[in-house]
């Protein structure tokens, strides 16, 4: 199955997305794109755009990545692919966050969290909720940040995913630092 194989190729970059492995991660994205494009199947167009967006992220070409994710988002909205929409919103929000634009990231991630909640995708919900909490902290909305990150931390337990737990705890530590609560910040770190 082309879709499953290309998804595997896209999962591999996540494992190689360390700073010294960006080229290797990009090469896996390119394999997924070649596989999809070789099918000449228009139903795979949204998936191809998503893979291209990930490729540009790994190449640190965030504006190009943003364009690909935006096009993919438009297609997935027309297809009512809610998890796919949320994936694109997460990527777009992550890019805005990386570019230091938390006010632009906030509505994207807020919608993303709602869509993942709607579809019941708990692992992706926790990741997006944690990033949303971090963005809320950056815009100074500490009450909502505390609530968002706390909820993510409560729900991450059953997933037993260290990376998600670490992201959530880092958001909590950042919140504590912003409030001058060094003791709790150290505890969360």
C-alpha positions in Angstrom: 0.0 0.0 0.0 1.5 3.3 -1.1 -0.1 5.3 1.6 1.2 3.1 4.4 4.7 2.9 3.0 4.9 6.7 2.5 3.6 7.2 6.1 6.5 4.9 7.2 8.9 7.0 5.3 7.5 10.1 7.0 7.8 8.6 10.4 11.4 7.8 9.9 12.4 11.5 9.7 10.8 12.1 13.1 13.4 9.7 14.5 16.2 11.4 12.7 15.2 15.0 13.3 18.1 15.7 15.6 20.2 18.7 14.5 23.0 16.6 13.1 20.5 14.3 11.2 18.4 16.9 9.3 19.8 15.7 5.9 18.9 12.1 6.6 15.4 13.1 7.7 15.0 15.2 4.5 16.1 12.2 2.4 13.3 10.0 3.9 10.8 12.8 3.1 12.1 12.8 -0.5 11.5 9.0 -0.7 7.9 9.4 0.4 7.3 12.1 -2.1 8.8 10.1 -5.0 6.7 7.1 -4.0 3.5 9.1 -3.9 4.2 11.1 -7.1 5.0 7.9 -9.0 1.4 6.8 -8.5 0.0 9.7 -10.5 -3.1 9.5 -8.2 -4.8 12.8 -7.5 -6.3 11.4 -4.3 -2.8 11.4 -2.9 -2.2 15.1 -3.6 -2.9 16.3 -0.1 -0.5 13.7 1.3 2.2 14.7 -1.2 1.8 18.4 -0.2 2.1 17.4 3.5 5.3 15.4 2.8 6.7 18.3 0.9 6.0 20.6 3.8 7.8 18.2 6.2 10.8 18.1 3.7 11.0 21.9 3.8 10.8 21.9 7.6 13.8 19.6 7.8 15.6 21.8 5.3 14.8 24.8 7.5 12.9 26.5 4.7 9.9 27.4 6.8 8.2 29.8 4.4 8.1 27.1 1.7 7.0 24.6 4.2 4.2 26.9 5.3 2.9 27.2 1.8 2.8 23.5 1.3 1.0 22.9 4.6 -1.5 25.7 3.8 -2.3 24.1 0.4 -2.7 20.7 2.1 -5.0 22.3 4.7 -7.3 23.7 2.0 -7.5 20.3 0.3 -8.1 18.4 3.6 -10.8 20.9 4.6 -12.6 20.1 1.3 -12.3 16.4 2.0 -13.5 16.8 5.6 -10.3 15.0 6.8 -10.4 16.4 10.3 -7.2 14.6 11.6 -5.4 15.7 8.4 -6.6 19.3 8.9 -5.4 19.2 12.5 -2.0 17.9 11.3 -1.6 20.8 9.0 -2.7 23.3 11.6 -0.2 21.8 14.0 2.6 22.2 11.5 1.6 25.7 10.6 1.4 26.7 14.3 4.7 25.1 15.0 6.3 27.1 12.1 4.8 30.3 13.5 6.1 29.4 16.9 9.6 28.7 15.5 9.6 32.0 13.7 8.9 33.8 17.0 5.3 34.7 16.0 3.2 33.3 19.0 0.2 35.6 18.2 -0.1 34.0 14.7 0.5 30.5 16.1 -2.2 30.8 18.8 -5.4 30.6 16.6 -3.9 27.8 14.5 -3.0 25.7 17.5 -6.3 26.4 19.2 -8.2 25.1 16.2 -5.8 22.2 16.0 -6.5 21.2 19.6 -10.2 21.3 19.0 -10.0 19.1 15.9 -7.8 16.5 17.7 -10.3 16.5 20.6 -13.1 15.9 18.1 -11.4 13.0 16.4 -10.1 11.4 19.7 -6.5 11.4 18.6 -5.0 11.6 22.1 -1.3 11.5 21.3 -1.5 14.3 18.8 -4.0 16.2 21.1 -1.4 16.1 23.9 1.4 17.3 21.6 -0.7 20.2 20.2 -2.1 21.1 23.6 1.4 21.3 25.1 2.6 23.5 22.2 -0.6 25.6 22.5 0.2 26.0 26.2 3.7 27.2 25.4 2.3 29.7 22.9 -0.2 31.0 25.5 2.7 31.5 27.9 4.6 33.5 25.2 1.6 35.8 24.6 1.2 36.3 28.4 -2.1 34.3 28.8 -0.8 32.5 32.0 -4.2 31.4 33.3 -5.0 29.6 30.0 -1.5 28.3 29.7 -1.6 26.7 33.2 -4.9 25.1 32.3 -3.8 23.9 28.9 -0.5 22.5 30.0 -2.0 20.9 33.1 -4.6 19.1 31.0 -1.9 17.9 28.6 0.1 16.6 31.6 -2.9 14.8 33.0 -3.7 13.1 29.7 -0.1 12.2 28.8 0.0 9.6 31.6 -1.7 6.8 29.8 0.3 7.3 26.6 3.6 6.7 28.4 5.4 8.8 25.8 8.6 10.3 27.2 8.9 12.9 24.5 5.3 14.2 25.0 5.8 14.2 28.7 9.1 16.2 28.4 7.5 18.8 26.1 4.7 19.3 28.6 6.9 19.5 31.6 9.1 22.0 29.8 6.1 24.2 29.1 5.2 24.0 32.8 8.8 24.9 33.8 8.6 27.9 31.4 5.3 29.1 33.0 6.9 28.8 36.4 9.9 30.8 35.4 7.8 33.5 33.9 5.9 33.8 37.2 9.2 33.8 39.2 8.5 30.5 40.8 12.0 29.0 40.5 11.4 26.2 42.9 8.6 24.7 40.9 10.4 25.4 37.6 13.4 23.4 38.8 11.0 20.6 39.9 9.5 20.4 36.4 12.9 20.4 34.8 
